Amino acid sequence: MTTAPGRQAPTTQDLARRIHEQMARTKQDLATLVGFKSVADPRQFPPEECEKTAQFVADAFREVGFADVRLDPTPDGSKAVVGERPGPPGAPTVLLYCHYDVQPPLDDAAWHTPPFELTEKDGRWYGRGAADCKGNIAMHLTALRALGDNIPVTLRLVAEGSEEQGTAGLDNYVPQHPDVLRADAILVCDTGNAAVGTPTLTTTLRGIANVVVHVETLQSAVHSGMFGGPAPDALGALIAMLASLRNADGMTAIDGLANDQVWDGEPYEEAQFRADAGVLDGVGLVPGGTVADLVWARPAVTVLGIDCPPVVGSSASVPPKASARISLRVPPGVDADEALGKLTDHLKAHAPWGVRLAFEPEESGQPFKAVMSGPAYHALQEALEEAYGKPMTTVGQGGSIPLCTILHRVFPEAEIALMGVEEPKCLIHAPNESVDPSEIEHMALAEALFLLKYPAAAAG
């Protein structure tokens, strides 16, 4: 391991002890962060909550040596926390990524603990953002405090403020401010391990292509007894269109979009997937490939919502209009914009009776595949295995982080690694989100070890 000139690098045991001793402060940091209702949607929560969170993050990183940390506006109106901690002359540069905004709590009644109050229960820390992604902010701070002045790299920071809303604020900021974020290695800390205690790097991400489709058939609703039969039913048409997006077995089947790709990395065992996803007893999985094939290597279509008459209050009439919001996850090797075009073309082709259609394309993000042959990956693998005391594994990620593709395009020589404190039991984006504190502790150790090891790996 290397360190700053004139200083002796701490041993792994030293770092592990320092990190363990400061976990009470780590919990306090995370409790403060979770207490901010930083949902980046002013329709639901006051914008001041995001402002306060961003300022807390800036102040915390200023305390660990980021003297010039500041809040930069991004094109969507959110604030990115950016800053730099200079290293020794000629040292490589590492960019640390995280985001401080969170998903809304959704159903408050479904939470077993207050969503915006960090609560310890059965050895886990519960609260919205405890894992995604405020737990990763706490992990960064824990690692840097353990290292103290022994940081032999130049560090740059970007903490995004609107990642969960998909408004592409940072995606547009990066090309406009390349010198602020340029780095040799980029740690995108917004994923996590395959399971608690299993050191893992995420190597692929599916992209995303969302669209809202509107169906219209009649000038107004008409009596289902007097007109039902020949009258074109907008909801019925929409149901037929949505059903056509899957084949008889339930696999995604969009005209012209390949759905036979296979995953060549670590497997995802069916029993583990059923437990992670909370599949009900007796309910089968969609067939057609391994779990890893279907969730990491192939497209997946999901109907996110439908606008139509509700059951309670509905009348005996033929619906004149209906709408659906559709999400298409796109695997590496497939262009997200082309996939979106194929999705809309498919819906047009499968619309019955010449119904009127209108489409509202939403967010689109490209898939990502990491290159794992560089010095940063070698140093990170060594650091993870040393921190956990077992071999590292790799997984794909069915979710999307379009920023990774932007970073790769703007900084083609940078090594981009995806890691973090999240794992399946965290239930990110759902009620009762939580984090295992041992994951924060181990990942902080892995990050600290990486920052010590990377200069030697980069040099040779």
Phi, psi and omega in degrees: 000151178248169179205179180295148182306137177081002180237148179267131181293136176292150176283167176300320180295321177300312181296316181299319179295314180300316181295316180299320183291337182257012181295334175296320177291323177302316179296321179295317176303313183292324178298319178296315181297314180296330180293340175279129180273067190272057171275119187278053179221102184296347176288339185247322185221150181297137178302336180300333179296319177291321179299316180294322179295314180300319180293322177298316179298315180299315181295320182294319180284334174296324180293337180254025167105002177272082189295329185259018184300142184206169177256113180258131176290142175251164188301339180270003178096353177277176180242131173260134174272116182232153179181175183218143170239105185295144175254191178298155177304134179080000181288149175292162182249135178240127176262126176260123180248144169200174171226146185256352176277161185225166171289153172296159183291346184067238186274103180303324183292340180278347179282138176272347178224162179299128186297329182251035176220114181297123185229128178273131181208124179053039175083359179245159178253118185260148175153151180294125182089357181304327176253310188248094007227018182291334174298327178285329173297314178299323178296314177304310183298321180297316180296315184290324177294325179293324180284330182062234180273356182272067178236104188271021178230161167277130181252138169236152185231140165219120175247113186281150183247003181213029183300318185289341180272349178064031182268005171063027179300309181286329177304321180277334180290319187303308181295335181277341184225055184299325183290339179287329190243357184302136182203161175277327178225140182236119176262103177272097186264080179210024173229216180174198188271158178296330177199163177303128177085005180246105182296129191216140167246139174272127186250342178222152175228136170283147173275184184218144175217110182250147177210146170254128178249133178248133179243134180222136185227331187228158177292330177198171176296143179231156184301129184288340176280318183283328188237345183298135185127279177280338183293128180290120185269114183297319179292320177298320177297316180297318179300317179297319180295316181293322179297330182289348181284353177230150177277187185297333179274348180104356179289147174302128184217081179260131184308125175083000182250118183299139177223034181238016180293155179235150179269129184251013179255211181297142180284164173237102186296141184300318181296321179293318179298317180300319179291315182297319184275349181070037179292132183293148177303134179088349178267129182276164173271158176295128182276181173118355180174179176289164176302316180298320176303311189286328186261341184241338189240351185236161175291153178218125179256138179223132172275110186278333182188155180226133171260117180197173179300132178288160179299310179282120180098357179287155181243169179280072182216159179277122181295130180273343182207154177200154182220157176216145174256124188240134177246132177240117174273134191242125184280163174306142183096352179241131178284127184296322180292320177294321179296321178297319177298320179291326177296312180293322177297320179298314181297321177298317184292333184256011177279125182277160166065015181065032182299153177281132182237146171221142183237139174238095177296138177252216184295148176222129180222139184282151174289170185218142174225124184281150171262123191250024186255003186266175183296326180296319179294320179297316179293323181290320177299315179299318181294316180296316182292326177290321181292322185262343181071029178203163182297146176280149174237171178231149177221166167267176178225121180289339179281181187235138169228083184305335180303327182300319179293321177297314179300319180294323180290319182281325181236072187297337181272349183284144172272127183248120181240137181250125184203179176155190187265358183280146174207169191305326182289351182293335181054048179298147180072359182243166170300152178067037173298143180207171176223145173274118183300335178295333177289320175299316182296312182291320181288328174296319177295317179298317180295317179298316179297320178300314182297331175282323185278331191299318182303319180292320179294320180292331182279343183188000000 
